[in-house]
């Protein structure tokens, strides 16, 4: 097996992303790897909803946008400290926040950083919700040039383990 040196762990800071980041941190601990916990601030969340994504993403020195980015960085730092305190001291972790379309930024960041693997949670949407909203994980899977480990949402994991125990017994 190839040594995993760098892991990208996208974080939308929802409860559902916790299992993916935890898996990435535990994998990094085992492989003695670096984890980049990466949050993408969508254009709609910025003070400049008009204009193209590329234009807004380049305006990081505009005071309102800089303040929004700084607040998001603090929120990400607090989220990581709260949810992963048991793993942070034992693993090399970097955090970044950028602006853009999540799946595009994740794929671009993975390439720019030459990550060995992307570890991300799936939200487990199905049916109409999946068709209307789409899946960031699915889009990353289709576009990334490195391996991706999709960690299922916790409720799906419980359902799967129940099914496995029924078929085994």
C-alpha positions as CSV (number, residue, x, y, z in Angstrom):
1,X,0.0,0.0,0.0
2,X,1.2,3.5,-0.9
3,X,2.1,5.7,2.1
4,X,-0.5,8.4,2.6
5,X,1.3,11.7,3.3
6,X,-1.5,14.3,2.9
7,X,-5.2,14.0,3.3
8,X,-7.8,16.6,2.3
9,X,-10.9,16.6,4.6
10,X,-13.6,19.0,3.4
11,X,-15.7,20.5,6.2
12,X,-19.0,22.2,5.9
13,X,-19.2,22.3,9.7
14,X,-22.5,20.4,9.8
15,X,-22.9,17.5,12.2
16,X,-22.8,15.2,9.2
17,X,-19.2,16.1,8.2
18,X,-17.9,15.1,11.7
19,X,-17.6,11.4,10.8
20,X,-15.6,12.2,7.6
21,X,-13.1,14.5,9.4
22,X,-12.8,12.1,12.3
23,X,-12.0,9.3,9.9
24,X,-9.4,11.5,8.1
25,X,-7.8,12.4,11.4
26,X,-7.6,8.8,12.6
27,X,-6.2,7.7,9.2
28,X,-3.6,10.5,9.5
29,X,-2.7,9.4,13.0
30,X,-2.2,5.8,11.8
31,X,-0.3,6.8,8.6
32,X,1.5,9.8,10.3
33,X,0.1,12.1,7.7
34,X,-0.9,15.7,7.4
35,X,-4.6,16.6,7.3
36,X,-5.9,19.7,5.5
37,X,-9.3,20.6,6.9
38,X,-10.9,22.7,4.2
39,X,-14.0,24.8,4.2
40,X,-15.5,26.6,1.2
41,X,-17.5,29.7,1.7
42,X,-20.0,29.9,-1.1
43,X,-20.5,33.1,-3.0
44,X,-24.0,33.4,-1.6
45,X,-22.6,33.5,1.9
46,X,-20.4,36.6,1.1
47,X,-21.3,40.2,1.2
48,X,-21.0,40.2,-2.6
49,X,-23.7,37.8,-4.0
50,X,-23.6,39.6,-7.4
51,X,-20.9,38.9,-9.9
52,X,-19.1,35.7,-10.8
53,X,-17.5,33.3,-8.4
54,X,-14.0,34.1,-9.8
55,X,-14.4,37.8,-9.2
56,X,-15.8,37.4,-5.7
57,X,-13.1,34.9,-4.8
58,X,-10.4,37.4,-5.7
59,X,-11.7,40.2,-3.5
60,X,-10.2,38.8,-0.3
61,X,-8.8,42.2,0.6
62,X,-12.1,44.0,0.5
63,X,-12.9,44.8,4.2
64,X,-16.4,43.2,4.3
65,X,-15.2,40.0,2.6
66,X,-12.0,39.9,4.7
67,X,-14.1,40.1,7.8
68,X,-16.4,37.4,6.6
69,X,-13.4,35.1,5.8
70,X,-11.9,35.9,9.2
71,X,-15.1,35.0,11.0
72,X,-15.4,31.7,9.0
73,X,-11.8,30.8,9.9
74,X,-12.5,31.4,13.6
75,X,-15.8,29.4,13.3
76,X,-13.8,26.5,11.7
77,X,-11.1,26.7,14.3
78,X,-13.7,26.6,17.1
79,X,-15.6,23.7,15.4
80,X,-12.4,21.6,15.1
81,X,-11.3,22.4,18.7
82,X,-14.8,21.3,20.0
83,X,-15.3,18.2,17.9
84,X,-11.8,16.8,17.6
85,X,-9.9,17.9,20.7
86,X,-8.9,14.2,21.3
87,X,-7.2,14.0,17.9
88,X,-5.8,17.5,17.3
89,X,-2.6,17.2,19.4
90,X,-1.6,13.9,17.9
91,X,-1.9,14.8,14.2
92,X,-0.5,17.5,12.0
93,X,-3.5,19.6,11.0
94,X,-3.8,22.7,8.7
95,X,-7.0,24.6,8.2
96,X,-8.1,26.7,5.2
97,X,-11.1,28.6,4.2
98,X,-11.7,29.8,0.6
99,X,-14.5,31.2,-1.5
100,X,-16.1,29.4,-4.4
101,X,-18.3,26.5,-5.4
102,X,-17.5,23.6,-3.0
103,X,-17.0,20.7,-5.3
104,X,-14.8,22.8,-7.7
105,X,-12.7,24.2,-4.9
106,X,-12.2,20.8,-3.3
107,X,-11.0,19.2,-6.6
108,X,-8.7,22.2,-7.3
109,X,-7.3,22.2,-3.8
110,X,-6.6,18.5,-3.9
111,X,-4.7,19.0,-7.2
112,X,-2.8,22.1,-6.0
113,X,-1.8,20.4,-2.7
114,X,-1.0,17.1,-4.3
115,X,-3.1,15.2,-1.7
116,X,-2.9,11.5,-1.6
117,X,-6.6,11.0,-0.7
118,X,-9.8,13.1,-0.1
119,X,-11.8,11.9,2.9
120,X,-15.3,13.3,3.0
121,X,-18.7,12.6,4.5
122,X,-21.7,11.9,2.4
123,X,-24.9,13.5,3.5
124,X,-27.0,10.5,2.4
125,X,-29.6,12.5,0.5
126,X,-31.7,10.3,-1.8
127,X,-34.6,10.8,-4.2
128,X,-35.9,14.2,-4.9
129,X,-33.6,16.0,-2.4
130,X,-30.5,14.4,-4.2
131,X,-31.8,15.4,-7.6
132,X,-32.5,19.0,-6.7
133,X,-29.6,19.7,-4.4
134,X,-27.0,17.3,-5.9
135,X,-24.1,15.8,-4.1
136,X,-20.9,17.6,-3.5
137,X,-19.3,14.2,-2.8
138,X,-20.6,12.8,-6.0
139,X,-19.3,15.7,-8.0
140,X,-15.9,15.4,-6.4
141,X,-15.8,11.7,-7.1
142,X,-16.4,12.4,-10.8
143,X,-13.7,15.1,-11.1
144,X,-10.9,14.4,-8.7
145,X,-7.7,12.9,-9.9
146,X,-6.8,11.3,-6.5
147,X,-8.6,8.5,-4.6
148,X,-11.7,9.5,-2.5
149,X,-13.0,7.9,0.6
150,X,-16.7,8.7,1.1
151,X,-17.7,8.2,4.7
152,X,-21.4,7.5,5.1
153,X,-23.6,9.6,7.4
154,X,-23.9,8.1,10.9
155,X,-27.5,7.0,10.6
156,X,-26.6,5.1,7.4
157,X,-23.7,3.4,9.2
158,X,-26.0,2.2,12.0
159,X,-28.5,0.9,9.4
160,X,-25.8,-0.9,7.6
161,X,-24.4,-2.5,10.8
162,X,-27.9,-3.7,11.7
163,X,-28.3,-5.2,8.3
164,X,-24.9,-6.9,8.5
165,X,-25.8,-8.4,11.9
166,X,-29.1,-9.7,10.6
167,X,-27.5,-11.4,7.6
168,X,-24.6,-12.8,9.7
169,X,-27.0,-14.3,12.3
